[in-house]
Amino acid sequence: MTPRQKGPTVALSGQGRHALRHPPRQHWLLLLLILPIVAVSLLFEGWTTHEVDGARTRRACTSPIPKSADNGAPVLRVTVGGAETAQMPHRTAALTFDGGPDPEWTPRLLDLLREHHAHATFFLYGTQAARHPDLVRRIRDEGHEIGSYTYTGGDLGSASLIRSQLELSLTQTALAGAAAVNTRLLRLPHTTTADTMCGAEWSAARRASDRGYLLVAATGHSRKPPQGVVRQYSHTSLGYQEAAKLLADPEVGRFTTVTGGLGRPSLTTPASLPERVQGRALIWTQSIGHTFARSMTWALGIAGGLGVLRLVLLACLARVHVRRRHRHRSGAPWLREVTDPVTVLVPAYNEEAGIEATVRSLLASTHRDLQIIVIDDGSTDRTAEIARGIGDPRVTTVQQPNSGKPGALSTGLSYARCDIIVMIDADTVFEPDALHRLIQPLADPTIGAVSGNTKVGNRRRLLGRWQHLEYVLGFNLDRRMFEVLECMPTVPGAIGAFRRDALMAIGGISDDTLAEDTDLTMALWRVGRRVVYEETAIAWTEVPSTVRQLWRQRYRWCYGTLQSMWKHRHAVLEVGPAGRFGRRGLTYLALFQIVLPLFAPVVDVFALYGVCFGDTAQAIGVWLGFLAVQLVTAGYALRLDRERLRALWALPLQLFVYRQLLYLVVIQSVVTALLGTRLKWHRMHRSGTANQQLLKEPVPYPSSLSSK
């Protein structure tokens, strides 16, 4: 033994499994393609509902129509100097119906016209024509004339130039797709007689005439039907009644279309093949956008409801967990004080920055009967040298070629002498009484493993604060709920205690997944061993300090969790503890950690759309309400963990940035799993800051076990 090699050292050989394939990249292109499609669909849907570039209200008239147009004639074409007008001949009535087609009233109107052997002109919305193409075809097939009432009924006088052009062109495209027709008849929305096309409406009328449209208004009611009129009705009960009344007028000799009454060729003409193809594409696009918008409304409501329900459930079950710990019951966390010797396994790969602090925190434990095994997994730095130099006979350093964390733990387990095994990460710093508190629940023989309370040591920067909140609000509050529901899915690698016989019952530590701690915990449930949470066993860990490191760590965690869930999926069909874990734990993980995050980016896009174009006050109010629930729950979680509430200031920022990052991690992990790609172990660069917060302000948990 060399002078620096004061503790036992063992060298091993062997090589573990390694991934040979890199994570997929193409799915990011797919995501970048999907999100713009979603955004465009939402914008188009918002445009059709006048939420984007809206033209809801009509501007007040600032100037009358030209005198050449103000003669009461309902049909006109705007020219440079004024307008050319036309009137229906005597005893001729042109029935016109605005809007629609309506699935209820349009068929009734068509039946009414057929009963009287009459024809009419239907000025249709492009959006409605795209939704009810069968009705548009029936209008065409029964000899009626089709005109444009613009795509959405937006006021062309107040609309932007782009919207005004789209209102007309999209209507033509929709009619081509629905009934293979084009039309050059136009009625401006929000107008009746010709003199109502004043002010900005006249400018819109002139632009439409320049595009070849014949404008159709309505005849004033002072002119009687036998004198020749154009009557304007709606697709409603009132429109039906008024049309029936006019059709019963014996003084009118002919009921016809607008162009038929004027003796002109019909302005409803067949559409070309390219126009029909474009029309079908528009109909599909509108249908998809409308369906998507409606489904996202439901999805946003369901996701928000589930999110609030989860937070409330976490808080309530955490309260149940606290109350249980303060009263004795059957199956209480422990029945006697456990003082048995403990073997601590510390797998390490290039951990020279923090290995000494980790081992010395263990040696300072109030539980003195320890065997500490540091497994140097092929480190290329001074990890093994530092571990050997600590100079305590309770510390054994084992060296082996790099084989991954599961292999290192398996090696350490083969050297363990004690019946209680504690596994920790090499960047974890224990509080003096943490080890003793951690093993106390093992007094209950039905308990196979205990999860400790992991806290973030390097939390001074914003990224560290976000992870601190996640550990307290997400991980630790979750563990309280999981213990109450008896479905704890993970004993963290940073601090966990196990019965040796339980580990042997599942065949030791498996390397089937990248989340060996989750795989191990799930396997324990399946052999009937319970897993509990010991909140007072506190260990401080170093979390990633850069976004790149965080991404790699969470990518491995999420991918490994997916592997573990798939490996133990049959637990949902089993009975006893395994079945409870499967039906509760796996269902919870699948719903809240996989399914919802997969849809979260799309839901966020929809929520952003609501803020920008929808009811902004309502959208912000809902978001603030959800934030308030999160703040209250996070405050309660911080209080349970004896943490200061001042950390809450970072929570709103976490929702905007940090949460989106984790969603993308889930997406990449799911795609990786579906493609069957094996990942390599992503090691985080350590800086030895796990005890940063511990040295600054230790958590004031009571030191006596009686408080439990």
Solvent accessible surface area in square Angstrom, and as a share of the most:
residue,aa,sasa,rsa
1,M,165,0.74
2,T,84,0.49
3,P,124,0.78
4,R,128,0.47
5,Q,39,0.17
6,K,128,0.54
7,G,4,0.04
8,P,57,0.36
9,T,38,0.22
10,V,44,0.25
11,A,84,0.65
12,L,59,0.29
13,S,105,0.68
14,G,47,0.45
15,Q,122,0.54
16,G,26,0.25
17,R,134,0.49
18,H,90,0.40
19,A,20,0.15
20,L,167,0.83
21,R,137,0.50
22,H,146,0.65
23,P,21,0.13
24,P,15,0.09
25,R,153,0.56
26,Q,132,0.58
27,H,13,0.06
28,W,55,0.19
29,L,126,0.62
30,L,100,0.50
31,L,23,0.12
32,L,116,0.58
33,L,105,0.52
34,I,71,0.36
35,L,44,0.22
36,P,69,0.43
37,I,97,0.49
38,V,11,0.07
39,A,35,0.27
40,V,95,0.55
41,S,15,0.10
42,L,2,0.01
43,L,73,0.37
44,F,38,0.16
45,E,19,0.08
46,G,0,0.00
47,W,19,0.07
48,T,15,0.09
49,T,58,0.34
50,H,27,0.12
51,E,65,0.29
52,V,25,0.14
53,D,64,0.33
54,G,41,0.40
55,A,4,0.03
56,R,145,0.53
57,T,105,0.61
58,R,72,0.26
59,R,142,0.52
60,A,86,0.67
61,C,62,0.37
62,T,127,0.74
63,S,57,0.37
64,P,115,0.72
65,I,9,0.05
66,P,42,0.26
67,K,189,0.80
68,S,56,0.36
69,A,0,0.00
70,D,84,0.43
71,N,92,0.47
72,G,47,0.45
73,A,6,0.05
74,P,0,0.00
75,V,1,0.00
76,L,1,0.00
77,R,76,0.28
78,V,10,0.05
79,T,52,0.30
80,V,157,0.90
81,G,81,0.78
82,G,6,0.05
83,A,15,0.11
84,E,109,0.49
85,T,43,0.25
86,A,21,0.16
87,Q,54,0.24
88,M,4,0.02
89,P,64,0.40
90,H,131,0.59
91,R,126,0.46
92,T,6,0.03
93,A,0,0.00
94,A,0,0.00
95,L,0,0.00
96,T,0,0.00
97,F,0,0.00
98,D,16,0.08
99,G,5,0.05
100,G,9,0.09
101,P,0,0.00
102,D,39,0.20
103,P,79,0.50
104,E,94,0.42
105,W,46,0.16
106,T,0,0.00
107,P,30,0.19
108,R,112,0.41
109,L,0,0.00
110,L,0,0.00
111,D,60,0.31
112,L,10,0.05
113,L,1,0.00
114,R,140,0.51
115,E,126,0.56
116,H,68,0.30
117,H,168,0.75
118,A,4,0.03
119,H,74,0.33
120,A,0,0.00
121,T,0,0.00
122,F,0,0.00
123,F,0,0.00
124,L,0,0.00
125,Y,60,0.23
126,G,0,0.00
127,T,13,0.08
128,Q,37,0.17
129,A,0,0.00
130,A,6,0.04
131,R,101,0.37
132,H,42,0.19
133,P,26,0.17
134,D,85,0.44
135,L,20,0.10
136,V,0,0.00
137,R,87,0.32
138,R,61,0.22
139,I,0,0.00
140,R,82,0.30
141,D,100,0.52
142,E,46,0.21
143,G,43,0.41
144,H,13,0.06
145,E,5,0.02
146,I,0,0.00
147,G,0,0.00
148,S,0,0.00
149,Y,22,0.08
150,T,0,0.00
151,Y,0,0.00
152,T,19,0.11
153,G,10,0.09
154,G,0,0.00
155,D,0,0.00
156,L,1,0.01
157,G,8,0.07
158,S,25,0.16
159,A,11,0.08
160,S,49,0.31
161,L,102,0.51
162,I,121,0.62
163,R,0,0.00
164,S,5,0.04
165,Q,85,0.38
166,L,69,0.34
167,E,0,0.00
168,L,5,0.02
169,S,41,0.27
170,L,30,0.15
171,T,0,0.00
172,Q,21,0.09
173,T,30,0.17
174,A,0,0.00
175,L,0,0.00
176,A,1,0.01
177,G,7,0.06
178,A,2,0.02
179,A,2,0.01
180,A,30,0.24
181,V,9,0.05
182,N,23,0.12
183,T,0,0.00
184,R,99,0.36
185,L,0,0.00
186,L,0,0.00
187,R,1,0.01
188,L,2,0.01
189,P,3,0.02
190,H,90,0.40
191,T,6,0.04
192,T,71,0.41
193,T,38,0.22
194,A,6,0.04
195,D,77,0.40
196,T,38,0.22
197,M,4,0.02
198,C,18,0.11
199,G,10,0.10
200,A,27,0.21
201,E,3,0.01
202,W,23,0.08
203,S,38,0.25
204,A,3,0.02
205,A,0,0.00
206,R,101,0.37
207,R,83,0.30
208,A,1,0.01
209,S,11,0.07
210,D,113,0.58
211,R,97,0.35
212,G,33,0.32
213,Y,1,0.01
214,L,3,0.02
215,L,1,0.01
216,V,3,0.01
217,A,1,0.01
218,A,9,0.07
219,T,6,0.03
220,G,25,0.24
221,H,156,0.70
222,S,108,0.70
223,R,66,0.24
224,K,121,0.51
225,P,23,0.14
226,P,31,0.19
227,Q,76,0.34
228,G,0,0.00
229,V,0,0.00
230,V,0,0.00
231,R,21,0.08
232,Q,46,0.20
233,Y,20,0.07
234,S,44,0.29
235,H,12,0.05
236,T,59,0.34
237,S,46,0.30
238,L,112,0.55
239,G,1,0.01
240,Y,68,0.26
241,Q,108,0.48
242,E,74,0.33
243,A,0,0.00
244,A,30,0.23
245,K,162,0.68
246,L,13,0.07
247,L,10,0.05
248,A,71,0.55
249,D,35,0.18
250,P,120,0.75
251,E,103,0.46
252,V,10,0.06
253,G,49,0.47
254,R,111,0.40
255,F,31,0.13
256,T,15,0.09
257,T,15,0.09
258,V,0,0.00
259,T,3,0.02
260,G,25,0.24
261,G,2,0.02
262,L,37,0.19
263,G,68,0.66
264,R,109,0.40
265,P,113,0.71
266,S,62,0.40
267,L,46,0.23
268,T,27,0.16
269,T,66,0.38
270,P,119,0.75
271,A,6,0.04
272,S,54,0.35
273,L,111,0.55
274,P,84,0.53
275,E,68,0.30
276,R,88,0.32
277,V,91,0.52
278,Q,110,0.49
279,G,0,0.00
280,R,99,0.36
281,A,58,0.45
282,L,19,0.09
283,I,17,0.08
284,W,161,0.56
285,T,66,0.38
286,Q,4,0.02
287,S,56,0.36
288,I,104,0.53
289,G,1,0.01
290,H,50,0.22
291,T,83,0.48
292,F,38,0.16
293,A,12,0.09
294,R,149,0.54
295,S,49,0.32
296,M,16,0.07
297,T,80,0.46
298,W,178,0.62
299,A,26,0.20
300,L,61,0.30
301,G,50,0.48
302,I,99,0.50
303,A,28,0.22
304,G,30,0.29
305,G,41,0.39
306,L,41,0.21
307,G,16,0.16
308,V,50,0.29
309,L,103,0.51
310,R,55,0.20
311,L,3,0.02
312,V,70,0.40
313,L,70,0.35
314,L,0,0.00
315,A,24,0.19
316,C,71,0.43
317,L,24,0.12
318,A,0,0.00
319,R,122,0.45
320,V,54,0.31
321,H,3,0.01
322,V,24,0.14
323,R,137,0.50
324,R,69,0.25
325,R,21,0.07
326,H,133,0.59
327,R,129,0.47
328,H,150,0.67
329,R,76,0.28
330,S,107,0.69
331,G,30,0.29
332,A,6,0.05
333,P,25,0.16
334,W,47,0.17
335,L,109,0.54
336,R,132,0.48
337,E,97,0.43
338,V,2,0.01
339,T,87,0.51
340,D,57,0.30
341,P,57,0.36
342,V,0,0.00
343,T,0,0.00
344,V,0,0.00
345,L,0,0.00
346,V,0,0.00
347,P,12,0.08
348,A,3,0.02
349,Y,74,0.28
350,N,30,0.16
351,E,12,0.06
352,E,71,0.32
353,A,52,0.40
354,G,8,0.08
355,I,0,0.00
356,E,74,0.33
357,A,40,0.31
358,T,0,0.00
359,V,0,0.00
360,R,110,0.40
361,S,14,0.09
362,L,0,0.00
363,L,18,0.09
364,A,63,0.49
365,S,1,0.01
366,T,84,0.49
367,H,10,0.05
368,R,139,0.51
369,D,79,0.41
370,L,11,0.05
371,Q,8,0.03
372,I,0,0.00
373,I,0,0.00
374,V,0,0.00
375,I,0,0.00
376,D,4,0.02
377,D,5,0.03
378,G,25,0.24
379,S,23,0.15
380,T,117,0.68
381,D,48,0.25
382,R,118,0.43
383,T,0,0.00
384,A,8,0.06
385,E,56,0.25
386,I,24,0.12
387,A,1,0.01
388,R,47,0.17
389,G,27,0.26
390,I,16,0.08
391,G,36,0.35
392,D,28,0.14
393,P,118,0.75
394,R,54,0.20
395,V,3,0.02
396,T,17,0.10
397,T,1,0.01
398,V,0,0.00
399,Q,57,0.26
400,Q,18,0.08
401,P,50,0.31
402,N,43,0.22
403,S,21,0.14
404,G,17,0.16
405,K,32,0.14
406,P,11,0.07
407,G,23,0.22
408,A,1,0.00
409,L,4,0.02
410,S,45,0.29
411,T,19,0.11
412,G,0,0.00
413,L,10,0.05
414,S,83,0.54
415,Y,73,0.28
416,A,9,0.07
417,R,182,0.66
418,C,12,0.07
419,D,108,0.56
420,I,9,0.05
421,I,0,0.00
422,V,0,0.00
423,M,9,0.04
424,I,1,0.01
425,D,32,0.17
426,A,3,0.03
427,D,6,0.03
428,T,0,0.00
429,V,9,0.05
430,F,4,0.02
431,E,15,0.07
432,P,77,0.48
433,D,32,0.17
434,A,0,0.00
435,L,0,0.00
436,H,25,0.11
437,R,1,0.00
438,L,0,0.00
439,I,0,0.00
440,Q,1,0.00
441,P,0,0.00
442,L,4,0.02
443,A,9,0.07
444,D,9,0.05
445,P,91,0.57
446,T,67,0.39
447,I,0,0.00
448,G,0,0.00
449,A,0,0.00
450,V,0,0.00
451,S,0,0.00
452,G,0,0.00
453,N,0,0.00
454,T,4,0.02
455,K,2,0.01
456,V,0,0.00
457,G,0,0.00
458,N,18,0.09
459,R,17,0.06
460,R,127,0.46
461,R,186,0.68
462,L,67,0.33
463,L,24,0.12
464,G,5,0.05
465,R,61,0.22
466,W,19,0.07
467,Q,0,0.00
468,H,4,0.02
469,L,1,0.01
470,E,27,0.12
471,Y,14,0.05
472,V,3,0.02
473,L,18,0.09
474,G,13,0.13
475,F,53,0.22
476,N,2,0.01
477,L,2,0.01
478,D,10,0.05
479,R,23,0.08
480,R,2,0.01
481,M,1,0.00
482,F,8,0.03
483,E,23,0.11
484,V,18,0.10
485,L,53,0.26
486,E,53,0.24
487,C,1,0.00
488,M,0,0.00
489,P,8,0.05
490,T,34,0.20
491,V,1,0.01
492,P,16,0.10
493,G,13,0.13
494,A,9,0.07
495,I,0,0.00
496,G,0,0.00
497,A,0,0.00
498,F,5,0.02
499,R,51,0.18
500,R,63,0.23
501,D,80,0.41
502,A,0,0.00
503,L,0,0.00
504,M,97,0.43
505,A,63,0.49
506,I,38,0.19
507,G,69,0.67
508,G,10,0.10
509,I,15,0.08
510,S,37,0.24
511,D,61,0.31
512,D,67,0.35
513,T,6,0.03
514,L,16,0.08
515,A,5,0.04
516,E,7,0.03
517,D,31,0.16
518,T,6,0.03
519,D,3,0.01
520,L,9,0.04
521,T,0,0.00
522,M,0,0.00
523,A,18,0.14
524,L,0,0.00
525,W,1,0.00
526,R,75,0.27
527,V,69,0.40
528,G,33,0.32
529,R,52,0.19
530,R,39,0.14
531,V,2,0.01
532,V,4,0.02
533,Y,1,0.00
534,E,0,0.00
535,E,15,0.07
536,T,14,0.08
537,A,0,0.00
538,I,1,0.01
539,A,0,0.00
540,W,1,0.00
541,T,9,0.05
542,E,8,0.03
543,V,2,0.01
544,P,0,0.00
545,S,58,0.37
546,T,62,0.36
547,V,87,0.50
548,R,173,0.63
549,Q,33,0.15
550,L,0,0.00
551,W,53,0.19
552,R,76,0.28
553,Q,19,0.08
554,R,13,0.05
555,Y,4,0.02
556,R,28,0.10
557,W,77,0.27
558,C,22,0.13
559,Y,7,0.03
560,G,0,0.00
561,T,26,0.15
562,L,26,0.13
563,Q,34,0.15
564,S,0,0.00
565,M,23,0.10
566,W,169,0.59
567,K,72,0.30
568,H,8,0.04
569,R,89,0.32
570,H,93,0.42
571,A,0,0.00
572,V,55,0.32
573,L,146,0.73
574,E,54,0.24
575,V,129,0.74
576,G,34,0.33
577,P,37,0.23
578,A,6,0.05
579,G,0,0.00
580,R,75,0.28
581,F,0,0.00
582,G,0,0.00
583,R,122,0.44
584,R,102,0.37
585,G,0,0.00
586,L,11,0.05
587,T,74,0.43
588,Y,21,0.08
589,L,5,0.02
590,A,37,0.28
591,L,62,0.31
592,F,37,0.15
593,Q,72,0.32
594,I,25,0.13
595,V,61,0.35
596,L,40,0.20
597,P,12,0.08
598,L,59,0.29
599,F,111,0.46
600,A,10,0.08
601,P,16,0.10
602,V,25,0.14
603,V,13,0.07
604,D,37,0.19
605,V,37,0.21
606,F,24,0.10
607,A,37,0.29
608,L,112,0.56
609,Y,26,0.10
610,G,18,0.18
611,V,51,0.29
612,C,76,0.45
613,F,76,0.32
614,G,26,0.25
615,D,86,0.44
616,T,56,0.32
617,A,82,0.63
618,Q,115,0.51
619,A,25,0.20
620,I,74,0.38
621,G,39,0.38
622,V,103,0.59
623,W,75,0.26
624,L,92,0.46
625,G,35,0.34
626,F,43,0.18
627,L,16,0.08
628,A,49,0.38
629,V,44,0.25
630,Q,24,0.10
631,L,55,0.27
632,V,112,0.64
633,T,6,0.04
634,A,1,0.01
635,G,13,0.12
636,Y,49,0.18
637,A,2,0.01
638,L,1,0.00
639,R,163,0.60
640,L,14,0.07
641,D,2,0.01
642,R,106,0.39
643,E,21,0.09
644,R,135,0.49
645,L,100,0.50
646,R,134,0.49
647,A,6,0.04
648,L,33,0.16
649,W,135,0.47
650,A,0,0.00
651,L,1,0.00
652,P,38,0.24
653,L,82,0.41
654,Q,17,0.07
655,L,9,0.04
656,F,122,0.51
657,V,87,0.50
658,Y,4,0.02
659,R,67,0.25
660,Q,52,0.23
661,L,27,0.14
662,L,38,0.19
663,Y,33,0.13
664,L,55,0.27
665,V,3,0.02
666,V,15,0.09
667,I,18,0.09
668,Q,3,0.01
669,S,0,0.00
670,V,23,0.13
671,V,34,0.20
672,T,0,0.00
673,A,41,0.31
674,L,144,0.72
675,L,100,0.50
676,G,49,0.48
677,T,4,0.02
678,R,86,0.31
679,L,5,0.02
680,K,106,0.45
681,W,78,0.27
682,H,20,0.09
683,R,63,0.23
684,M,12,0.05
685,H,123,0.55
686,R,40,0.15
687,S,68,0.44
688,G,28,0.27
689,T,32,0.19
690,A,5,0.04
691,N,34,0.17
692,Q,44,0.20
693,Q,9,0.04
694,L,30,0.15
695,L,138,0.68
696,K,106,0.45
697,E,39,0.18
698,P,90,0.56
699,V,15,0.08
700,P,102,0.64
701,Y,25,0.09
702,P,54,0.34
703,S,97,0.62
704,S,56,0.36
705,L,47,0.23
706,S,104,0.67
707,S,47,0.30
708,K,44,0.19
